[in-house]
Amino acid sequence: MILDYEPGDKVTNPSKKNWGIGHVQSIINNKATINFENVGKKVINTKIIKLEKISR
């Protein structure tokens, strides 16, 4: 699986817009660690949840 984002990118979770903008911290296997502005750090399974990259 090829992801559209990498560490350092900004993303959103389309199903949880209230989480705010997240910064990708790391991606290991299918687990992405994202630090969201409103809810803090979350580990996202990228096979289940499709994050959207925010253009720079």
Secondary structure, DSSP 8 states (H G I E B T S, - for coil): ---S--TT-EEE-TT-GGG--EEEEEEETTEEEEEETTTEEEEEETTT---EE---
